[in-house]
Amino acid sequence: MIAFTEIETLLYAVSRVFLVPVMLLIAAALAYALVMLGMFIVEAMQRRRWSYRPALFVYAGRQPLVTSDDLELWIMKRLEWLRILSRTAPMLGLIATMIPMGPALLALGSSNGAAVGKNMVAAFSSVILALTAASICFFILSIRRRWLLQDLRQLEQQRQLSQQGNE
């Protein structure tokens, strides 16, 4: 039984080590989401103008022999971090919620309301920020994916027309 208690203590100590890095990752995820939201809004306003030239067209113009597969890879690469954050931020939020729950429950058992409140604030604020970051990233990912696929389709149609004109 003593070995089991020592294992529990060790696991608790190891899990506490991850709290600060996870919270830093959540803060970084939220900062990234807000920067991406700003860029998304600017791009949305630019797309409403007739003079807007999609980034996919610029990339394809620099690489004259680029294939559709290469363009699809470019699109995936461009959306990669949005996808990663939209999926991992909720997990980070869950981790940041569960780690302080142990001390909160211990404080509850010893009727220490201040310690319970302190741990619960850390737990819930972390998950709220993580879910906010994930939601922003998922929203941007969904719309930007559609935009990029529309741009790809338009580029491929232009290429087909130019090939038919050359024949």
C-alpha positions in Angstrom: 0.0 0.0 0.0 2.9 2.3 0.7 4.2 1.8 -2.8 0.8 2.8 -4.3 0.9 6.0 -2.3 4.4 6.8 -3.5 3.3 6.2 -7.1 0.3 8.5 -6.6 2.6 11.2 -5.2 5.0 10.8 -8.0 2.3 11.0 -10.6 0.8 14.1 -9.0 4.2 15.8 -8.9 4.9 15.0 -12.5 1.5 16.3 -13.6 2.0 19.6 -11.7 5.2 20.1 -13.8 3.1 20.3 -16.9 0.7 23.0 -15.7 2.9 26.0 -16.5 3.9 24.8 -20.0 0.3 23.9 -20.8 -0.9 27.3 -19.7 1.9 29.0 -21.7 0.8 26.9 -24.8 -2.8 28.0 -24.2 -1.7 31.7 -24.1 0.3 31.2 -27.2 -2.6 29.5 -29.0 -4.9 32.4 -28.0 -2.4 34.9 -29.3 -2.0 33.0 -32.5 -5.8 32.7 -32.9 -6.2 36.5 -32.5 -3.4 37.3 -35.0 -5.0 34.9 -37.5 -8.4 36.5 -36.9 -6.9 39.9 -37.7 -5.3 38.5 -40.9 -8.6 36.8 -41.8 -10.6 40.0 -41.4 -8.1 41.8 -43.6 -8.2 39.1 -46.2 -12.0 39.0 -46.1 -12.1 42.8 -46.8 -9.5 42.4 -49.6 -11.5 39.6 -51.2 -14.5 41.9 -51.6 -12.4 44.1 -53.9 -12.1 43.3 -57.6 -8.4 44.0 -57.5 -7.6 41.2 -55.0 -5.1 38.6 -56.2 -5.3 35.4 -54.2 -2.1 34.2 -52.6 -2.5 30.9 -54.4 -2.3 32.8 -57.8 0.8 34.6 -56.6 2.4 31.3 -55.5 1.4 29.6 -58.8 2.8 32.5 -60.8 6.2 32.2 -59.2 6.3 28.4 -59.9 5.2 28.1 -63.6 5.5 24.3 -63.6 3.6 23.7 -60.4 0.9 21.0 -60.6 -2.5 20.8 -59.0 -1.1 18.3 -56.5 1.6 20.8 -55.5 -1.0 23.5 -55.1 -3.1 21.2 -52.9 0.0 20.6 -50.7 0.6 24.3 -50.5 -3.0 24.8 -49.3 -2.7 22.0 -46.7 0.6 23.6 -45.5 -1.1 27.0 -45.3 -4.0 25.6 -43.2 -1.9 23.2 -41.1 -1.4 25.3 -37.9 -5.1 26.4 -37.9 -6.1 22.7 -38.0 -3.6 21.7 -35.4 -4.7 24.4 -33.0 -8.4 23.9 -33.5 -7.9 20.2 -32.5 -5.2 20.5 -29.8 -6.3 23.6 -27.9 -9.3 21.9 -26.3 -7.0 19.0 -25.2 -4.7 21.6 -23.6 -7.7 23.2 -21.9 -8.7 19.8 -20.5 -5.2 19.2 -19.2 -5.1 22.7 -17.6 -8.5 22.0 -16.0 -7.7 18.6 -14.6 -4.3 19.4 -13.0 -5.6 22.1 -10.6 -8.7 19.9 -9.7 -6.5 17.6 -7.5 -5.4 20.4 -5.2 -9.0 21.9 -5.3 -10.4 18.6 -4.1 -7.8 18.3 -1.4 -8.6 21.8 -0.2 -12.3 21.0 -0.3 -11.7 18.0 1.9 -9.9 20.2 4.5 -12.6 22.9 4.2 -10.2 25.5 2.7 -12.5 27.5 0.5 -9.9 30.0 -0.6 -7.7 27.3 -2.0 -10.6 25.6 -3.7 -11.5 28.9 -5.4 -8.0 29.7 -6.4 -7.5 26.3 -8.1 -11.0 26.4 -9.8 -10.3 29.9 -11.2 -7.1 28.6 -12.8 -8.8 25.5 -14.1 -11.8 27.2 -15.6 -10.0 30.2 -17.1 -7.6 27.9 -18.9 -10.3 25.9 -20.5 -12.3 29.0 -21.5 -9.3 30.5 -23.2 -8.3 27.2 -24.9 -11.8 26.7 -26.2 -11.9 30.3 -27.5 -8.6 29.8 -29.3 -9.9 26.6 -30.8 -13.2 28.1 -31.9 -11.5 31.0 -33.6 -9.1 28.7 -35.4 -11.8 26.4 -36.5 -13.9 29.2 -37.9 -11.0 30.6 -39.8 -9.9 27.2 -41.0 -13.4 26.4 -42.4 -13.8 29.6 -44.4 -10.2 29.8 -45.5 -10.3 26.2 -46.8 -13.3 27.1 -48.9 -11.6 30.2 -50.2 -8.5 28.4 -51.1 -10.3 25.6 -52.9 -12.3 28.1 -54.8 -9.1 29.8 -55.8 -7.6 26.4 -56.9 -10.7 25.7 -59.0 -10.5 29.1 -60.6 -6.8 28.7 -61.3 -7.3 25.3 -62.9 -10.1 26.6 -65.1 -7.9 29.5 -66.2 -5.1 27.0 -67.0 -7.5 24.8 -69.0 -8.7 27.8 -71.0 -5.2 28.9 -71.8 -4.3 25.4 -72.9 -7.3 25.2 -75.1 -6.4 28.6 -76.6 -2.8 27.4 -77.3 -4.1 24.3 -79.2 
